[in-house]
């Protein structure tokens, strides 16, 4: 079923069109959790600390920002994508292929209900998820174009989260896409995700984690001669150096974070 034709079974879900209340997000999340039996994030790359669940990350973002309501109309879609990627961690390709198309439908519904256009990062991510069961794509290891598009689209969504101040949700989302699909992701794509993970961690004042992400991205960039990855990592190091005088070096992703995002 094409995700551009919204399934009536999903349209009928209570609250999925409102985008206004926390309850709608968690109705969608509970439904998603029944679609697959994924594991908690476990580190597939020793340089990337596994994140907490997206729901926990979102709750901490709201608490840090002292919000009593949603950050915006796209919160439902953000959480749907984040939980879908989180459920893909540590499970087989076969289970991912069974889960992803239905999850893509739900993400598309939440995205359209919040007013997002067809070329938004969210709907691009939904389309990529719906194509993960492609046999030719599945056979590609290290350079899967479907996974490459999913990673790019997820990065675009994570940037929107950062700009809204949802740094922990952005970190959880990026961490999940990297942990779940690194085997099918080209080194350059991995490097770009790592650099953005560093940025999310930096904006949470997690300077040690940010430094590790930038170092890993820089190493990958040099190894695969990816000038864009090298540039992002070096720019991140520069911004990190400028902020170290104002931030303590924390041991977790929660020390003295910024309120709103900046995107280097």
C-alpha positions in Angstrom: 0.0 0.0 0.0 1.4 3.4 -0.9 2.0 5.7 2.0 0.7 8.5 -0.2 -2.8 7.0 0.1 -3.5 7.2 3.8 -5.0 3.9 5.0 -8.5 4.3 6.5 -7.6 2.0 9.4 -5.0 4.5 10.5 -7.1 7.6 9.8 -9.6 6.1 12.3 -7.2 6.1 15.2 -8.3 8.5 17.9 -6.2 11.6 18.1 -3.8 11.0 15.2 -5.0 14.0 13.3 -4.9 16.5 16.1 -1.2 16.9 16.7 -2.2 19.0 19.7 -2.0 16.8 22.7 0.5 14.4 24.3 -2.2 11.7 24.4 -2.2 11.5 20.6 1.5 10.8 20.5 1.3 8.0 23.0 -1.7 6.4 21.3 0.4 6.2 18.2 3.5 4.9 20.1 1.5 2.2 21.8 0.2 1.0 18.5 3.7 1.0 17.0 5.1 -1.0 19.8 2.7 -3.8 18.8 4.2 -4.0 15.3 7.5 -5.5 16.2 9.5 -6.9 19.1 12.7 -4.9 18.9 15.3 -4.7 21.6 16.5 -1.7 23.5 19.3 0.2 21.8 22.6 -1.7 22.2 25.8 -0.2 20.9 26.8 -1.6 17.5 29.5 1.0 17.2 31.6 1.4 20.4 32.0 5.1 19.7 28.3 5.8 19.9 26.7 5.5 23.4 23.3 3.8 23.1 20.5 6.3 23.8 17.5 6.1 26.0 14.0 5.4 24.6 12.5 8.2 22.5 9.6 8.7 24.9 12.0 9.2 27.8 14.2 11.6 25.7 11.1 13.6 24.7 9.9 13.8 28.3 13.3 15.1 29.4 13.3 17.7 26.6 9.9 18.9 27.7 11.0 19.1 31.3 14.2 21.0 30.4 12.3 23.4 28.3 9.6 23.8 31.0 6.9 23.0 28.6 3.4 21.9 29.6 2.3 21.3 26.1 3.8 19.9 22.8 6.7 21.7 21.2 4.7 22.0 17.9 2.3 20.2 15.5 4.9 17.7 14.4 5.6 16.1 17.8 3.4 13.1 16.9 5.4 12.5 13.7 8.7 13.0 15.4 7.9 10.4 18.0 6.6 7.9 15.5 9.8 8.1 13.4 12.0 7.9 16.5 10.2 4.9 17.9 10.2 3.1 14.5 13.9 3.5 14.2 14.4 2.5 17.9 12.4 -0.7 17.3 14.7 -1.6 14.3 17.7 -1.8 16.6 18.9 -5.3 17.3 16.3 -7.2 15.3 16.6 -9.2 12.1 16.1 -7.8 8.6 13.1 -10.0 8.3 11.3 -8.5 11.3 12.3 -5.0 10.2 10.7 -5.7 6.8 7.5 -6.9 8.4 7.3 -3.8 10.7 8.5 -1.0 8.5 5.7 -0.6 5.9 2.9 -0.4 8.5 5.0 2.0 10.6 5.7 4.1 7.5 1.9 4.4 7.0 1.5 5.7 10.5 4.3 8.1 10.2 2.9 9.4 6.9 -0.5 10.0 8.5 1.0 11.9 11.4 3.1 13.9 9.0 0.2 14.9 6.7 -2.0 15.6 9.7 0.6 18.1 11.0 0.7 19.9 7.6 4.0 18.6 6.4 4.6 18.7 2.6 5.6 15.7 0.4 9.3 16.6 0.3 9.6 17.1 4.0 12.2 15.0 5.8 9.5 13.2 7.6 7.7 12.0 4.5 10.9 11.2 2.8 11.8 9.0 5.8 8.4 7.3 5.6 8.9 6.5 1.9 12.4 5.1 2.6 11.0 2.9 5.4 8.3 1.6 3.1 11.0 0.4 0.7 13.2 -1.4 3.1 11.7 -4.8 2.1 13.1 -4.4 -1.4 15.2 -7.5 -2.0 17.8 -5.7 -4.2 18.2 -3.1 -1.5 18.5 -5.7 1.2 21.3 -7.4 -0.6 23.5 -4.3 -0.6 25.8 -4.0 2.4 27.6 -0.8 3.1 26.0 1.2 0.2 22.3 0.8 0.3 20.6 3.7 -1.5 17.3 3.2 0.4 19.2 3.4 3.8 21.2 6.3 2.5 17.9 8.2 1.8 16.5 7.1 5.2 19.7 8.5 6.9 19.5 11.8 5.1 15.8 12.2 5.8 16.3 11.3 9.4 19.0 13.9 9.7 16.7 16.5 8.3 14.0 15.6 10.9 16.6 15.6 13.7 17.7 19.1 12.7 14.1 20.3 13.1 14.1 18.7 16.6 17.3 20.5 17.5 16.0 23.8 16.3 13.0 23.3 18.6 15.2 22.5 21.5 14.5 18.7 21.5 18.1 17.7 21.7 17.7 14.5 23.6 15.0 13.3 21.1 17.3 14.3 18.2 20.2 12.3 19.8 17.9 9.3 20.3 16.6 9.4 16.8 20.1 9.7 15.2 21.6 7.1 17.4 18.8 4.6 16.5 19.2 5.1 12.7 23.0 4.5 13.0 22.7 1.5 15.3 20.0 -0.1 13.3 21.4 0.4 9.8 25.1 0.9 10.0 25.8 -2.4 8.2 23.9 -1.1 5.2 25.2 2.5 5.4 28.2 3.9 3.5 31.1 5.3 5.6 30.3 8.8 4.4 26.7 8.5 5.6 27.9 7.2 8.9 30.3 10.1 9.3 27.6 12.7 8.6 25.3 11.1 11.2 28.1 10.9 13.7 28.9 14.6 13.2 25.2 15.5 13.8 25.2 13.3 16.9 28.1 15.3 18.1 26.2 18.5 17.6 23.2 17.2 19.5 25.4 16.1 22.4 27.2 19.5 22.4 24.0 21.4 22.7 23.2 19.2 25.7 26.5 20.2 27.2 27.7 16.6 26.9 31.2 17.7 25.7 32.9 14.4 26.2 30.3 12.6 24.1 30.4 15.4 21.5 34.2 15.1 21.3 34.0 11.4 20.7 31.4 11.8 18.0 33.4 14.5 16.2 36.6 12.4 16.5 35.0 9.3 15.0 33.4 11.4 12.2 36.7 13.0 11.4 38.5 9.7 11.2 35.8 8.3 8.9 36.0 11.4 6.8 39.7 11.1 6.3 39.5 7.4 5.6 36.9 7.7 2.8 38.1 11.1 1.6 34.8 12.8 2.4 35.5 16.5 2.5 32.0 17.3 3.8 32.3 14.9 6.7 35.7 16.3 7.6 34.4 19.9 7.4 31.4 19.1 9.6 33.6 17.5 12.2 36.2 20.3 12.2 33.5 22.9 12.5 32.0 21.0 15.4 35.4 20.9 17.1 35.6 24.7 16.6 32.2 25.4 18.1 32.9 23.0 20.9 36.2 24.8 21.7 34.3 28.1 21.9 31.8 26.8 24.3 34.1 24.9 26.7 34.7 28.1 28.7 31.0 28.4 29.5 30.2 24.8 30.1 31.2 22.2 32.6 32.4 18.9 31.3 29.4 16.6 32.1 29.4 12.8 32.5 25.9 12.4 30.9 23.6 14.0 28.4 22.0 16.4 30.8 24.4 18.9 32.4 23.8 22.6 31.3 22.1 22.4 27.9 21.1 25.2 25.6 17.4 26.0 25.3 17.2 26.2 21.6 19.2 24.8 18.8 21.9 26.1 16.5 23.0 24.2 13.4 26.6 24.6 12.3 
